[in-house]
Amino acid sequence: MFTEYQISWRVAYTNNTFMNRTVGANERRQTVTGLDPQLYYEFKVTGRTQKGWGETATVEVYTMSNRSES
């Protein structure tokens, strides 16, 4: 059972430092604000259990300037 998650993000294809946020295992949804529109971002999520950190899942996301709420 997971005890927490670490969420990391940065502008993709850069050497910028990752921004990090650690959240409790019950947090199923997170909103990251302050992202610039029309850029690719690299997001990573890693879960932690009592035995330590697991494998990291990575996804690339493109931010849009005119996206409506779904």
LUMKOLTOR-915419 format. One record per residue (C-alpha): x, y, z; residue in one letter. Coordinates in steps of 0.1 Angstrom, whole numbers, plus 5000, padded with zeros to 4 digits. Layout:
BEGIN
    x    y    z res
    X    Y    Z   A
...
//
This chain:
BEGIN
    x    y    z res
 5000 5000 5000   M
 5013 5034 4990   F
 5021 5059 5018   T
 5028 5089 4996   E
 5036 5101 4960   Y
 5062 5124 4947   Q
 5052 5145 4916   I
 5080 5162 4897   S
 5078 5185 4866   W
 5099 5207 4844   R
 5098 5221 4809   V
 5107 5192 4786   A
 5139 5190 4767   Y
 5157 5213 4791   T
 5182 5209 4819   N
 5160 5229 4842   N
 5157 5216 4878   T
 5125 5196 4885   F
 5099 5212 4907   M
 5087 5187 4933   N
 5056 5181 4954   R
 5050 5152 4978   T
 5014 5143 4985   V
 4996 5118 5007   G
 4985 5084 4992   A
 4949 5095 4993   N
 4955 5124 4970   E
 4942 5112 4936   R
 4942 5145 4918   R
 4967 5174 4918   Q
 4966 5207 4900   T
 4999 5223 4890   V
 4996 5260 4884   T
 5019 5286 4868   G
 5028 5265 4837   L
 5035 5285 4805   D
 5011 5279 4776   P
 5022 5261 4744   Q
 5052 5243 4760   L
 5059 5206 4766   Y
 5064 5196 4802   Y
 5078 5164 4816   E
 5060 5150 4846   F
 5071 5122 4868   K
 5052 5104 4895   V
 5068 5079 4920   T
 5049 5061 4947   G
 5064 5052 4981   R
 5055 5022 5003   T
 5069 5011 5036   Q
 5097 4993 5016   K
 5108 5024 4998   G
 5103 5042 4965   W
 5089 5024 4935   G
 5094 5028 4897   E
 5088 5062 4883   T
 5061 5068 4857   A
 5069 5096 4832   T
 5046 5115 4808   V
 5050 5144 4785   E
 5022 5170 4785   V
 5016 5199 4761   Y
 5000 5229 4777   T
 4974 5248 4756   M
 4964 5284 4758   S
 4927 5280 4750   N
 4916 5248 4766   R
 4881 5247 4780   S
 4872 5227 4811   E
 4862 5191 4805   S
//
